[in-house]
Structure formats: structure tokens, C-alpha cells
Amino acid sequence: MKGAYCLVIKINDDIVENIGKLGKIKFRKGRYVYIGSAMNSIEKRVERHLKRKKKVFWHIDRLLSNNRVEVERVYIKESDTKEECAIASIISKQGYAIKGFGSSDCKCISHLYKVKSIDFLEKFLERIV
């Protein structure tokens, strides 16, 4: 299966993580949503994200390696086209962008947002899958 996915992430305490070229970023306690895509095997990509120990390739790998960070829920939208930027654009209106995170290969501000309302997020994501 290929398409886009959203990870609902809970950060249990304020943390500072070194996110590669983005440098050290302070993440406040709360909920975040990360938007990604996998045009080969979305199942394997998500499975990889859920593993705590892995070789670090992407910004999200660095964040998810922290023990105070957990993936609470995964939404998958099956698609033959990349839709992560369109989804990120909609979520950007409801959250605070972690600038440059996960978006080095596109023109999006970010693919990681701290969200105020988990209710909006779940209603929106359930609609698109």
C-alpha cells in the first residue's frame, strides 16, 4: 500500500532534541501531528517509525527515539499520489509549525505541528482516511 500517514505524537515532558541540520529544538509537552508519505510500503514505514531503536534517517527518527515521546495513534490514507503537503497545509491552520521539520524536500513550512485540539485533529483525520 502507498499513500500518506499521520502520526499523533504525545510528548510527555518538555524536551530539547538535536534535529540534524535544524539544530537543537525545544519541544513543549503536548500533542503533535507528523505528516509523512510512503510511495512503496506505508506499512513498513509506519512500523519503522514505531520502533524505538533504528538507524536515524529523518527528522522524525530523532524525535521518536526519545523515551519521553510516544506515538499514540496512526492514520493512513491510501493514495497513488503524494498528499502529505495538502494534509500538512490543512493541519497548519490548527497548530503551531515546527519550522523545517520533515519538509526539507518540499516547500511546506513543516510536516510537524503542535496541535491545540486533539478533537479537531481526530475528526479531520478520520474523515480523510
C-alpha positions as CSV (number, residue, x, y, z in Angstrom):
1,M,0.0,0.0,0.0
2,K,1.2,3.6,-0.7
3,G,0.0,6.9,0.4
4,A,0.2,9.4,3.3
5,Y,0.2,8.9,7.0
6,C,-0.2,10.9,10.1
7,L,1.3,10.1,13.5
8,V,-0.4,11.5,16.6
9,I,2.5,12.0,18.9
10,K,2.5,12.7,22.7
11,I,5.5,14.4,24.3
12,N,5.2,13.8,28.0
13,D,7.7,16.5,29.2
14,D,9.4,19.5,27.7
15,I,12.4,18.2,25.9
16,V,15.3,19.5,23.7
17,E,16.4,17.4,20.8
18,N,19.1,17.9,18.2
19,I,17.3,17.6,14.9
20,G,20.1,17.3,12.4
21,K,20.7,20.5,10.3
22,L,17.8,22.2,12.2
23,G,19.9,22.1,15.3
24,K,18.5,21.9,18.9
25,I,14.8,22.4,19.1
26,K,12.8,22.7,22.3
27,F,9.6,20.7,22.2
28,R,6.9,21.6,24.7
29,K,4.9,18.9,26.4
30,G,1.7,18.2,24.5
31,R,0.4,16.6,21.3
32,Y,1.8,16.9,17.9
33,V,1.0,15.5,14.5
34,Y,3.6,14.4,11.9
35,I,2.6,14.0,8.3
36,G,4.6,11.8,6.0
37,S,4.2,9.7,2.9
38,A,5.5,6.3,1.6
39,M,5.1,5.6,-2.0
40,N,6.3,2.0,-1.7
41,S,5.2,0.4,1.6
42,I,3.4,2.6,4.0
43,E,3.1,-0.4,6.4
44,K,6.8,-0.8,6.6
45,R,7.4,2.9,7.0
46,V,4.9,3.2,9.9
47,E,6.3,0.0,11.5
48,R,9.8,1.6,11.3
49,H,8.6,4.8,13.0
50,L,7.1,2.8,15.9
51,K,10.5,1.1,16.6
52,R,12.4,2.9,19.3
53,K,15.8,1.7,18.1
54,K,16.7,2.3,14.5
55,K,19.2,4.0,12.2
56,V,18.4,7.7,12.1
57,F,17.5,8.9,8.6
58,W,14.7,11.5,9.1
59,H,14.0,14.3,11.5
60,I,11.1,12.3,12.9
61,D,13.5,9.4,13.7
62,R,15.4,11.7,16.1
63,L,12.3,12.9,17.9
64,L,10.8,9.4,18.2
65,S,14.0,8.0,19.7
66,N,13.4,10.0,22.9
67,N,11.8,7.9,25.7
68,R,9.5,10.8,26.6
69,V,7.9,10.7,23.2
70,E,5.3,8.2,22.1
71,V,3.1,7.6,19.1
72,E,-0.5,7.5,20.3
73,R,-2.3,6.9,17.0
74,V,-1.6,6.4,13.3
75,Y,-3.9,7.4,10.4
76,I,-3.2,6.1,6.9
77,K,-4.6,7.5,3.7
78,E,-4.1,5.1,0.8
79,S,-3.3,7.0,-2.4
80,D,-1.3,6.7,-5.6
81,T,-0.2,10.4,-5.3
82,K,1.7,12.2,-2.6
83,E,-0.8,14.0,-0.4
84,E,1.3,14.8,2.6
85,C,1.7,18.5,1.7
86,A,-2.0,19.0,1.2
87,I,-2.7,17.4,4.6
88,A,0.1,19.5,6.2
89,S,-1.5,22.7,4.8
90,I,-4.8,21.9,6.4
91,I,-3.3,20.9,9.8
92,S,-1.1,24.1,9.7
93,K,-4.3,26.2,10.2
94,Q,-4.9,24.4,13.5
95,G,-1.5,24.1,15.0
96,Y,2.0,25.6,15.6
97,A,4.6,24.6,13.0
98,I,8.0,23.3,14.0
99,K,9.6,25.1,11.1
100,G,11.5,23.0,8.6
101,F,10.8,19.7,10.4
102,G,10.2,16.9,7.9
103,S,9.8,19.3,5.0
104,S,13.3,19.5,3.5
105,D,12.2,18.0,0.2
106,C,9.2,20.3,-0.4
107,K,8.1,23.9,0.1
108,C,5.9,23.3,3.2
109,I,6.7,25.2,6.4
110,S,6.7,22.0,8.3
111,H,5.4,18.4,8.5
112,L,5.2,18.5,12.3
113,Y,2.7,20.6,14.2
114,K,1.9,21.1,17.8
115,V,-1.8,20.9,17.9
116,K,-4.2,22.6,20.4
117,S,-7.2,20.4,19.9
118,I,-6.9,16.6,19.6
119,D,-10.7,16.7,18.8
120,F,-10.3,18.6,15.6
121,L,-7.4,16.5,14.6
122,E,-9.1,13.2,15.1
123,K,-12.3,14.3,13.3
124,F,-10.3,15.7,10.4
125,L,-8.0,12.6,10.1
126,E,-10.9,10.2,10.4
127,R,-12.6,12.0,7.5
128,I,-9.6,11.7,5.2
129,V,-8.8,8.0,5.7
